[in-house]
Amino acid sequence: MTRMTARPSVAAAVAAAPLLLLSWAAGSAQAHGAPTDPVSRVYACSPQGGDATRSAACRAAIAANGAPFTAWDNLRVAGVNGRDRQVIPDGRLCSGNLPAYRGLDLARPDWPATRLTPGARLTMTYTSTIAHTGTFRLYLTKPGYDPAKPLTWSELPERPFAQVTDPALRNGAYHIDATLPKDRTGRQVLYTVWQNSSTPDTYYSCSDVVFAEKGAGKASTGTPVTAPSSAPPVGGRAARGANGTRDGAAVADATRAGSGPTAPVVAGGAAAVLVLTGGAALAVRLRRR
């Protein structure tokens, strides 16, 4: 009786595994995308953000949020239809005025950032977990922007410095080429608006960037940097990245290592495979008893 009872239970578990996989895949299809290089705040502070997640800014954002930024690819607002400045209020640009992302609007000068060169070519990597058609608009805060103040629409030019419609999705990401303005120095925000044409949704994101000050040496395009922080170090000691920087805010590993954009898909698939193989192995063992 014991074996007869066990076999149907195992068989049911094995049979249910494909359903679990399908359920996971369906859930993933509800997510969509965000910039991962230059890294966006939502991705840097997500569970996939690596060392950046432990930076003072990300810890403050998560605390203000009341929850981690697990859905880093789902910062979207429906029905905006190009009326961004009318729908999204000042001070809420990075969150899209969504309560679930309110921690991203914190005004502070130590967000994980990416070093850029004024006037250089930029290729943004906008990772997408599900493809959509639409137009990307890239804005850069004006000269004199103060990162210690809430981001407002008046800090952004009326026109984007780059606009691309329906770029190809390659290896899980859109790659948007642009030429950066020549007159920016210090900390700025690269603000990206992705207005879908295949859905009623518009996506918003803030990527913190640093340009070399006038008279300073050239910065390398796309080089991650560590944000300065006066907050106490993680775990009571300074968390240091590969370049010895303090507070763990360097984002190189977060954007380019194995915890990168495709990790959620791989992890989900691997979990399903483990369920399938584990269930099958258990069934074989029980049959041999």
N, C-alpha and C positions, 0 to 999 in steps of 0.2 A: 504493500500500500504506500509505503514511504516513497519508493522510486516512482511509482505511478503518479503520486502527487507532485513530486519534484519536477518531473519531466514537463508536464503541461505548464508549470510556473516558469521554467527556464525558456521553454518554447515561446511562451507569451512575451517574455522579456526580449528575446531575440527578435521576435516579430515586431515588437514595439519600437525597436531601435531606429529603423528607417523612418518611422513616424516622428521620432524625436528629432532626427536630422532635418526632416521636412519642416517641422515646427520652428527649429532654429533658423533655417534658411528664410522662412517667411518673415520671422521677426527682423532679421538682418536687412531685408528688403525695404524696411521702413526708414532706414538710415541713408545718408546721402553724401556729405562731404565737408571738408574744411581745408585751409592751407596748412601744409606741413613743412614748407620751406619757401620763404621765410616762415618760421613756425608761428602759428596763431596762438593766442592766449588759451583758447579752449582746448587745443591739442596738447600744448605744453603742460597744462595743468590736469590733463586726463590721466587715467591709469596707464596709458601708453606713453606718457611723457618722459619716462626715465628720470634722470636726476633733476630735470626741470620741475617735476611735480613737487619736489621737496624744497624748492626755493621759497624764500619768505613771502614773495608775492603770491605764489600759487597756494601756499598754506593759508594766507589771509583770504584769498578768493574762495577757497573751499569752505572756510569757516563762515564767511559771509553768505555763501550759497546755502549752507546747511546740508550739503550732500556733494559727493565727488562728481566731476564732469565725465561721467561714464559715456553719455551719449554725445561725444565730441563732434559727431558728424550730423547732428540733427538740430542745429541752431537755425531755424527757419520760421518765417512768418508768412501766412497765406493772405492772398488778396491785396497785396501792396500795389502791384501793377505800375511800378515806376514812381509812385508817390512816396519815396523813401523819406524825404525831409518833412513831409506832412504827417506820416504815420509813426515814425520812430522819433521820440522826443530827445532833446538835448540831454546829455549825460547818460543816455541809455543806448548809445550806438553800438557798443561792443556786445551787449546782451540782446540786441534787437528788441528791447523792452520786454523780454521774456523772464518771468520770475525765476525759472529754473536755472538761469544763467546770470543772475544779477551780480554775482561776485566778479564777473569779468569787467564791470564798469568801475572798479576801484581806481581812483586817481592816485598813482604812485609811480615813482621813477625807476623802479627796480624790477619790472617785469622781465622774464627771460626774453632776450632779444637776439637779433641776427645782424652782424656787421655788413654794411653795404658801402659801395663806392659811388659818390655823386656822379651822375652822367653816364654810369656804366650800364651795360646790358644786364637785364635781370630775367631769369627764367623761374617763374613761380611754379611750384609743384602743389597743385590743388587735388588732394587725394579724394576720390569718390568711391563710396561703397555701393552706389547704384548710379547708373548713367542717367543723365537728363540732358536735354537740349536747352540752350539759353545763352545769355550774354553775361560775360564777366566785365565788371567795371572796377578799375583800380585807382584809388585816390591816395595821396600822400599829404599829411598835415602840412600846413603852411610854415614858412620860416618864422621862428619865434614861438612855435608851439611849446606850451609848458605841460610836461607830463604829470605834474603835481596837481593839475586842475582837471575837472571832468571834461571829457571829450564832447565837443559840440559841433554842430554842422558848420558854424562859422569858421571853425578851424580847418575845414576842408574846402578846396577849390570847387567852384560850380561844375567844372568839367573834369572828368577823370584823365589821368596822364596816359592811360592805356585802356582799350576796350576791345574785347575779342568775343566773337559769336560762334558758338558750336565748335570749339576745338575738339580734336580727336581724343578719345579716352585710350591711353596707352599704359599698359601695366598697372591698371588700377588708379591712374591719375591723369588729370588734365595738366598740360604744360603750357604756360602762358608767357610768351616772350614780350618784353617791353624795354624801353630805354628810360632810366631813372632821371628825374630832374637834376640839374647841375647845382642848384642853389640851396641845397639842404645840408645842415650840419647838426651834429649832436643827435639826441633821441627824437624820433618821430614815430608816427603810427601809419602803417600801410593798411588802409581800409579797403576791404574787398566786398563788393556786392555782386551776388550771382542771381540774376533774375531768370528764373526758368520760363521756358515757353512750352514745355511738355507737362508742367504742373502749374498750379496757381501760386507756387511758393517762391519766396526770395530769401536767400541766405546772406548772413552778415558775419564778418569776422574782422578782428583786429590783430595785426602782426606787429609787434614792437621791433623797431630796427634802429641801428646806430650808424650815423655817418661821421666820417673823420672831421674833426674841427679844422677850420682854415689854418693852414700852416703846419698841420700835423702830417704824419706819413700817410700814405695811401692805405685804405682798408681793402681787404679782399672781398669781392662780391660773394655774398652767401656765407660768410664766416660766422659761426656762432660765437656769441660773447656771453660773459657772465655779468649779471646785473649786480651793482653794488648793493649792499644791504646792511642796515644797522640792527636788524633783528637778531636774536640769539641763534647760534648755529643749531642745526638739527642734531638731536641726541646729545646736546651738551658739548659738542665739539664741532670744529669747522668741517663741513662736508666739502671735499675737494674733488674737482673733476680731473681729467687726464692732464690738463694744462696747469694744474695747481690752483685753480681759481676757487674762491671762497663761496660757500653757501649752495653749491650744487646747482646753480642756475644755468650753466652751460648746456646747450640743447643739441650738441652734435650727436650724442648717442640716442637722444629721444627721436630725432628726425631721420636718422640714417641707419640705425642698427636693427637687430632682429625684433625689437619691440615696435617697429614702424607701422606704417599705415595698413599693411595687409595682415598684420598679426591677428586681428579679430576673426578674419575669415579662416586663416590657417588654424587658429585655436579651436574655433567651432567645428571645423571639419575633423580635426584630430580627435576632439572629444567624441564625436559621433563614431569615428572608426574604433576608438577604444571601447565604446559601448558595444559595438557589433562584435569585435573580436573577443572581448571579454565574455560576452554572453555566449558566443559560440564555444569558446574553450570550456566554460562551465558546463555547458550541455554535454560536451564530449566526456568530461570527467564523470558526470553523473551517470551517463549511460554505461560506463565501464565498471561501475560498482556492482 
